[in-house]
Amino acid sequence: MKTSKTIVFIHGLFQNPNSWSEWKKYFETKGYQCFSPAYAYHDGKPSDLRKQPDPKLGKLTFEEVVHSLSHFIYSLPEKPILIGHSMGGLAVQKLIEMNKGVAGICIDSAPPAGVFSFEWSFLKANFPTINPFKGNSICLPSVEWFHYAFCNTMTMEQTQIEYDNYVVPESRNIPRSGTLKDGKINFNAPHNPLLFIAGERDNIVPSSLNRKNYEVYSDKGSKKDFKEFAGRTHYICGQQGWDEVAEYCHQWLQKI
């Protein structure tokens, strides 16, 4: 693998760059230059964004997110390592397919088009966002939904704190379009190294779905790895023990 000391962190749905603040500090102490670009209409203080979301947010698609990230990466002095959570994990997969990163780490990644789960928690957690009857309306989840989908091993009091600090309104069209052509991946093509990380207790993207995503990549000459963390939820990057996950990522990067 070509070495790189640049990392681009890619946030997922209902989050923005604030969610990567501790991870950036962690990897900066390891000598990396770290960036965490925002999706369009996601930049700012979460509480302000919840009060007054940009009206254009509702039409934002996954293709537009990937295009914006690709443009940002083009501005960097070297090809970066890509680390993404949830929908950011799917963005990592698309960008690796486009040869925009020297390696990709997909944490609790949203699945590419054609990779699906019939687990009840997956269907229950995802439908309120992608609900086709909601049109282009902006989605602002309830604390109760955030607890079920992200923070299901935490108390409601802990969930409320995380919600207040980090949750932002979201476009329903990002996940919708990610399940269609915008989210298609050529699983047979050679690719730079990929690491898939799953949380054992993840409701919205079950560990079994992450494993299925990992397994569909079929090029024998390309490196891919899978790691499940016991007791972790979809909030794996923010819940207690996040630094253990970060250190695993760091060690994986050192090995490749």
N, C-alpha and C positions, 0 to 999 in steps of 0.2 A: 504494500500500500504506500502511495505517496504520503509523506508526512505533512502534517499541517498543525499549526499552533493557533488556529482560528476556529471558534465554535459559533454556530448560529443556532440559538434556541428558538423553537417554533411552538407557540402556545396553541391550545385547543379551543373548542367552543366554550362560550360563557366565561372565558378567561382573557387576560391580556398580558403584556410583558411583565407586569408586576408579579405574576405567578412564578417567574424564573429568577427573582432577585437573589435568593439564597444560593441557587445553583450557580449563578454567574460569579458570585463571590467565591464559592468553593473552587471553581475551575480557574478563576483568576489567580488564586493562591498556588495553583499547579503550573502556572506559567502560560496559560492560554489567554488570548484576546477574545472576549465574549461579546456577542450581540444578541438582542432579542427584539426583532422588528415586530411591529403590530400589524394585524390585518387592518384594512381600511375601516375607518369609523370605530376602531377599538382603542385608540390611544387616549390616555388620560386617567384621571382618578376614577376608580370603579363607581363610587357613590355618585359622582357627577354624571357619569354615563348612564347610570340607572335612572336618574332624575330627568335627563334630557338626551335621549338617544338621537343620533342623526337620522332623519327620515329616510335617507338613502340606504341605510343599513339593511333594510328588509329585502333588497334586491341583490345583495352581494352573493356571488357564486363561488364555488370551490375553484373553478378555473381562474377567476380573477385573483383569488388569494395566491394560488401557485404562481401566476404571472408576476404579481407584485414581489413575491419572495425571490423569484428568479432574477428579477431586475435588481433587487437589493444585493444579492450574492454577486452579481456581475460587477458591482461597484467595489468589491473587496479586493485587497492586494493579492490574495491567494485563495485557492479553492478550499472551502471550509469543511469541517466535520459538522454534520447536521444532527441535532437532537430534538425530537418532537414528541409531544404528549397528545394522545387522543386524536383529534382531527389533525393536529400537528404531526402526528406519527404517519398519517396517510400522506400528508404533504411531503414528509421526508421520503417516503417511498416513490412518489412522483418525481421529486427532484433528483433522487439517485438514478431513476430511470433516464432522466434527462442529462445525466452525468454532471450534475451541479455540485456534488459533494464527494470528498475522498472516502467517506464512510458515513453510515446512517444508523442512528439509534432510535427505535420506535417504541415508545413507552405507552402501554395500554392503547395501542393504535386503533383508530377507527379502521374498519375493514375496507379494502378496495372493492370495486364493483364486482359482483359475482361471488364474493366470499360472505357467507351469511350464517346466522345462528337462529335456531328456533327455541332457544332457552327463553323461558318466560321473563326473566329479569331484563334480558336484552330488549324484548319487544315492549315491555311495560315502560322501561326507562327512555326508550328512543321515540316512541310514538308521539308524545306530547310536543316534541320539537318538530318532527317532520310532517305532522298532521296535514294532509293535503287540503283539508277544509279551512285551514287558517290563512290560505293565500300567501301574500307577501308581508303579512303582519309581523312586526318585530316580536321576538320571543324573550320574555323576561321570566325566568322560572321562579317558582315559589321556593321558600326555604325547605319545605317538606320534600319537594322533588329533588332538590340539591342533596338533601340528606340521603335519600334513597339511591340516587344515581351515583353520587360521588363519595359521600362521607358516612356510609352505612355502618361502620364500626365505631363511630364517634357519637357523643351525646348530642342532643338537639342544641344545647347551649354552646358546645364547641363548634357545631355546624353553623350556628348563627354568626359567630365571630368570623369564621372563614368566609361566609357569604358576604358579610358587610365589607370585608377587606378586599375581596378578590373577584366577586361575580359581576359580570357585565352583561348587558342585553345582547341578543344574538340574531343573526339571519337564519331563517329556516331553510333558505335556499343553498347554504353551504353544504349541510349534510344531505339534502335532497339530491343535489347535483353530484355529490361525491359517490352516490350509489349508482349513477348512470355513467355516461361516457367520460365525464370529467375525472372519474375515479378509476378508470381502466388502467391496468398495469400489464405489461408483457412479462409474464412470469418465466418464460423460457429464455429470455435474453440474458447475456452475461451482465453482471452488475458489481459495483464496488461493495465492500463488506457491509452486512446488515446485522444488527442485533435487535431481537424482539424481546421486550420485557413485559411480563404480565403480572397482574395482582391477583392472587388466589381468590380474594373476596370481591372482585370487581363485578358490579351488577350490570353496568351499562355496556361494557365491552368484556364479556366473560373471558377468563383465561383460556378456555377451550377454543374460543374464536381467534385469539391471538396465536395460539398454536397452529390452528388451521391456516391462518394467514402466512405464518412462517413456512409451513409445509408445502404450500403451493408453488414456492419458488423452486425451480427444477434444474437450473444450470449447474452442472457438476463441478465446473471450474470456478465457481463464485463462492465466497465465504458467507455463511449465514449461521447465526446462533440464536438460541432461545433460552430464556431464564424466567422462571416463575418465582415470585417472592411471596412466601407464606404470610397470610393474615393481612395482606395489603389490598386496598380498595382502588377505585378509579382516582382517588386523591393521593396516589402513591408519591407524587412529587412534592406534596405539601404536608402530608401527615407525618406523625412521629416516626423517625427512622429513615427519612428521605435521604439523609447523608450516606446511609449504607448503600442505597440504590445508586447514588452519585458516585461513590467509590467503586462500586462494581463496574459502572460505565467507564470510569477512568482506567481501571485495571484492564478492561477489555481493549480499550484503545491502545494501551501500552503494549499489549500482546500482539496486536496486529500491525 
